[in-house]
């Protein structure tokens, strides 16, 4: 039985670190399965976090240099990860880190030079997984539904509480739809760093101590993005230019800001889930991403959602996206579509990713 040993690399907009996931994929009964996983999150140094956070406002030379240096950095992380575990790898599939995402302007940019990853590791590498889809008129996001469809059973929806909250909905015909719902950990973490000097609000404790500010809640809810229908996707630009400036206008306590924004995130998520509940194949939602550990957010979601929210094992909570990006790279090398037009509204299903080595 042919198997493929693949490492997936994922860096989310919340900037909590680089997720590496190793898995062995094998074909069974006409589909793909995975086993023997290993995973680790490499936290960013203050220097890397600052560089990535501010790169969208730097010049072209800085962007180009950082793209290559970040690729070398990712390659060295892979080498260290494999050396510590004596892993032999056939393929690396790297999402990179998103700096710009503007599909309405026909471009998206994920840094982390695939050629540099290949040069450092000597392992065949797939990168730039979103660009073909955007070139075909799609959103280039979300990409994970194809992996959720192929690798996970028993759920009608998949909710990711990452830097951005997104949802995948599967109909009875197993045809997926998906979209980004709202900023999530990215906005909450940015507020914590600015006002509390902490990386995040552990358990949502500070948010739970605050109160809703109705005016702020109405103001962020009125943004056009939240009224739009799919296809739609978000980047850091939305948070920086539209979302956070509204929050900053309010002279209220940080607890009230966190409480109100957490309530807004929960409202938008539950509106999306409840609206689509009649159309999904099963009444359970698998929930993953760092927001699972925000107890206050999860309490709000459980209060408002009409479907059962299922929190899986820790590996899936923390590394589902890295696992799926490993799978997307595998599909790229086998010549199978790894982006679905039903999700992104590209002109057709497509095979995304540049191949190095």
C-alpha positions in Angstrom: 0.0 0.0 0.0 1.4 3.3 -1.1 1.8 5.9 1.7 2.9 9.5 1.6 4.7 11.1 4.6 3.8 14.8 4.6 4.4 17.8 6.8 1.8 20.6 6.8 2.8 24.1 7.9 0.3 26.7 9.0 0.6 30.2 10.5 -2.7 31.9 11.3 -3.6 35.6 11.5 -3.6 35.5 15.3 0.2 35.2 15.2 0.4 32.7 18.0 3.0 30.6 16.2 3.8 28.2 13.4 1.9 24.8 13.5 3.7 21.8 12.1 1.9 18.6 11.5 3.3 15.3 10.3 1.0 12.6 9.0 1.1 9.5 6.9 -1.6 9.4 4.2 -2.7 6.3 2.5 -5.5 5.3 0.1 -8.3 3.1 1.3 -11.7 2.3 -0.3 -11.2 5.0 -2.9 -10.5 7.7 -0.4 -7.7 9.1 1.7 -7.0 8.3 5.4 -4.2 9.5 7.7 -2.4 8.0 10.7 0.8 8.3 12.9 0.5 12.0 13.4 3.0 14.2 15.2 2.6 17.9 15.7 4.1 20.9 17.4 3.5 24.7 17.7 6.6 26.9 17.5 5.8 30.1 19.2 7.0 33.3 17.5 9.8 35.3 19.0 9.0 38.9 19.7 11.1 39.9 16.7 9.3 37.6 14.3 5.9 38.5 15.7 6.6 42.2 15.2 8.0 41.7 11.7 5.0 39.8 10.5 2.4 42.1 12.2 3.9 45.2 10.6 4.9 43.8 7.2 1.8 45.0 5.4 2.9 48.6 6.0 6.6 48.1 4.8 8.1 48.6 1.4 8.5 46.2 -1.5 12.1 45.4 -0.7 11.3 44.6 2.9 8.4 42.3 1.8 10.6 40.5 -0.7 13.5 40.0 1.8 11.1 38.8 4.6 9.5 36.4 2.2 12.8 34.6 1.7 14.0 34.9 5.3 10.7 33.5 6.5 11.0 30.6 4.1 14.5 29.8 5.6 13.0 30.1 9.1 10.2 27.6 8.2 12.7 25.2 6.6 14.8 25.2 9.8 11.8 24.6 11.9 11.0 21.5 9.8 14.5 20.3 10.1 14.5 20.6 13.9 11.0 19.0 14.1 12.1 16.0 12.0 15.5 15.6 13.7 13.9 15.5 17.2 11.5 12.7 16.0 13.7 10.9 13.5 11.1 11.5 10.8 11.5 10.8 7.1 9.4 13.1 5.0 8.3 12.9 1.3 6.6 16.2 1.0 6.2 19.6 2.8 3.1 21.6 2.2 3.2 25.2 3.5 0.4 27.7 3.8 2.9 30.4 4.8 1.7 33.5 6.6 -0.9 35.8 5.0 0.2 39.4 4.7 -2.4 40.6 2.2 -5.7 39.1 1.2 -7.8 41.1 -1.3 -9.5 38.7 -3.7 -11.8 41.6 -4.7 -8.6 43.1 -6.2 -7.5 39.8 -7.6 -4.5 39.1 -5.3 -3.5 37.4 -2.1 -0.1 37.1 -0.5 1.3 34.4 1.7 5.0 34.8 2.5 7.4 31.9 3.2 9.3 31.2 0.1 8.8 27.6 -1.0 12.1 27.5 -2.8 13.9 28.5 0.4 12.0 25.8 2.4 13.1 23.2 -0.2 16.7 24.5 -0.2 16.9 24.2 3.6 15.2 20.9 4.0 16.0 19.1 0.7 12.3 17.9 0.7 9.9 18.6 -2.2 7.7 21.5 -1.2 4.3 22.9 -2.1 3.6 26.6 -1.4 1.3 29.4 -2.6 -1.9 27.3 -2.3 -4.3 30.2 -2.7 -3.2 32.0 -5.8 -4.6 29.9 -8.6 -8.1 30.1 -7.0 -7.9 33.9 -6.8 -6.7 34.1 -10.4 -9.8 32.1 -11.4 -12.0 34.6 -9.8 -12.4 32.8 -6.4 -11.9 34.0 -2.8 -8.9 31.7 -2.3 -10.5 30.8 1.0 -11.5 28.9 2.9 -9.4 26.0 1.5 -10.0 23.5 4.3 -13.5 22.2 3.4 -12.0 19.6 0.9 -10.0 18.1 3.8 -12.9 18.2 6.2 -15.0 16.4 3.6 -12.4 13.7 2.9 -10.8 13.2 6.3 -13.6 13.6 8.8 -17.0 11.9 9.2 -20.0 12.5 11.3 -20.4 16.3 11.2 -22.7 18.7 9.3 -20.6 21.7 9.9 -17.0 22.6 10.9 -16.3 25.8 12.9 -12.8 27.1 13.2 -12.2 29.7 15.9 -8.8 30.9 14.8 -7.6 34.5 14.1 -10.6 34.6 11.9 -13.7 32.5 12.5 -14.9 30.5 9.5 -17.5 27.8 8.9 -17.9 24.9 6.5 -21.4 23.6 5.8 -22.0 20.2 4.2 -25.4 19.4 2.6 -27.0 16.0 2.4 -25.3 15.6 -1.0 -21.9 16.3 0.7 -21.5 19.4 -1.3 -19.6 22.0 0.8 -20.1 25.7 1.2 -17.8 27.8 3.4 -17.0 31.4 4.3 -15.2 33.5 6.8 -17.6 34.8 9.5 -15.8 37.5 11.4 -12.5 38.4 13.1 -12.0 36.2 16.1 -8.8 35.6 18.1 -7.0 38.2 16.0 -9.1 41.1 17.2 -9.4 39.9 20.8 -5.6 39.3 21.1 -4.8 42.7 19.6 -7.0 44.4 22.2 -5.3 42.4 25.0 -1.8 43.3 23.8 -2.6 47.0 23.5 -4.5 47.4 26.8 -3.4 44.6 29.0 0.1 43.8 27.8 -0.9 40.1 27.5 -0.9 37.9 24.5 -4.5 36.9 25.0 -7.4 36.9 27.5 -7.0 33.5 29.1 -10.4 31.7 29.2 -12.1 34.9 28.3 -11.9 35.9 32.0 -11.5 39.7 31.4 -14.2 39.7 28.8 -16.6 37.9 31.3 -16.0 40.7 33.8 -17.3 43.4 31.4 -20.7 44.4 30.1 -22.1 44.8 26.7 -21.9 48.3 25.2 -25.0 48.3 22.9 -23.7 51.2 20.8 -20.4 49.5 20.1 -22.2 46.2 19.4 -24.5 47.9 16.9 -21.6 49.8 15.2 -19.5 46.7 14.5 -22.5 44.7 13.5 -23.5 47.4 10.9 -20.3 46.8 8.8 -21.2 45.7 5.3 -19.2 42.5 5.5 -21.6 41.0 8.0 -24.6 41.7 5.8 -22.9 40.1 2.7 -23.6 36.6 1.6 -21.1 34.0 0.5 -18.6 33.9 -1.1 -16.7 36.1 1.2 -13.4 36.0 3.1 -11.4 38.2 5.4 -7.9 39.3 5.9 -6.0 41.4 8.4 -6.8 44.5 6.3 -10.5 44.3 7.5 -9.5 44.3 11.1 -6.9 47.0 10.8 -8.9 49.4 8.6 -12.5 48.9 9.7 -13.1 46.7 12.7 -10.6 48.0 15.3 -11.0 51.7 14.5 -14.6 51.4 15.5 -13.7 49.8 18.8 -11.0 52.4 19.4 -13.6 55.2 19.2 -15.3 54.0 22.4 -13.9 55.3 25.7 -14.9 52.3 27.8 -13.1 49.8 29.9 -11.1 47.0 28.2 -13.3 44.5 29.9 -16.4 46.1 28.3 -14.6 46.1 24.9 -13.6 42.5 25.2 -17.1 41.5 26.4 -18.9 43.4 23.6 -16.6 42.1 20.8 -16.8 38.5 22.1 -20.6 38.8 22.1 -20.4 40.2 18.5 -18.2 37.2 17.4 -20.7 34.8 19.0 -23.7 36.5 17.5 -22.2 36.3 14.0 -21.1 32.7 14.3 -24.5 31.6 15.7 -26.4 33.5 13.0 -24.4 31.7 10.3 -24.8 28.3 12.0 -28.5 28.7 12.8 -29.3 30.0 9.3 -27.6 27.1 7.6 -28.7 24.4 10.1 -31.7 23.2 8.0 -29.5 22.5 5.0 -26.6 20.6 6.6 -26.3 16.8 6.5 -26.0 16.2 10.2 -26.8 18.2 13.4 -23.3 18.3 14.9 -20.6 21.0 14.5 -17.0 20.1 15.0 -15.2 23.1 16.7 -11.5 23.7 16.5 -8.9 26.5 16.8 -7.6 28.4 19.7 -10.9 30.0 20.5 -12.1 26.7 21.9 -10.1 27.6 25.0 -12.0 30.8 25.4 -14.5 29.6 28.0 -16.6 32.7 27.8 -16.9 32.6 24.0 -17.8 28.9 24.1 -20.5 29.6 26.7 -22.0 32.3 24.5 -21.9 29.9 21.5 -23.6 27.1 23.4 -26.3 29.4 24.6 -27.2 30.6 21.1 -26.4 27.8 18.7 -29.2 25.5 17.6 -26.8 22.6 16.8 -24.6 20.5 19.1 -21.1 21.9 19.3 -18.5 19.1 19.6 -15.0 19.9 20.8 -12.7 17.0 19.6 -9.4 15.7 20.9 -6.6 18.3 21.5 -4.7 17.3 18.4 -7.7 18.2 16.1 -8.5 21.4 18.1 -5.0 22.7 17.6 -3.7 21.1 14.4 -6.7 20.4 12.1 -5.7 23.2 9.7 -2.0 22.1 9.5 -3.1 18.5 8.9 -5.5 19.6 6.1 -2.8 21.8 4.5 -0.6 18.7 4.4 -3.4 17.0 2.6 -3.9 19.8 0.1 -0.2 19.6 -0.8 -0.6 15.8 -1.3 -3.5 16.4 -3.7 -1.4 19.0 -5.6 1.3 16.4 -6.3 -1.2 13.7 -7.3 -2.9 16.1 -9.8 -6.2 16.2 -7.9 -8.2 19.4 -7.3 -7.5 20.9 -3.9 -9.8 23.9 -4.0 -13.6 23.7 -4.6 -15.5 26.2 -6.7 -18.6 25.6 -4.5 -16.7 27.1 -1.6 -14.6 29.9 -3.2 -16.8 30.6 -6.3 -13.8 30.3 -8.6 -14.8 29.5 -12.2 -13.9 25.9 -11.6 -12.4 23.4 -9.1 -8.7 23.9 -9.3 -5.3 22.5 -8.4 -3.4 25.2 -6.4 0.2 25.4 -5.3 3.7 26.0 -6.6 5.9 22.9 -6.5 9.6 23.1 -5.6 12.0 20.3 -6.0 
